[in-house]
């Protein structure tokens, strides 16, 4: 299942609010030119998150709210206080 829905304009604001743009490059988001984390272009069309977790809306929200910090294969993303309600 591929993710869909959401609000692009609100998403761009939230990306800057939580500082995702400092590590990730995301087309269409001003200032999102980070080089530490993976590019997030087309994340909704990917089948897996980080190559291991099925890309469903619930899994993606869980990953964003509580990113794994023990994996050595990816840069460590910190808890940024992201909630469903913003």
Secondary structure, 3 states (H helix, E strand, C coil): CCCCCCCHHHHHHHHHHCCHHHCCECCCCCCCECCCCCCCCCHHHCCEECCCEECCHHHHHHHHHCCCCCCCCCCCCCCCCCCCCC
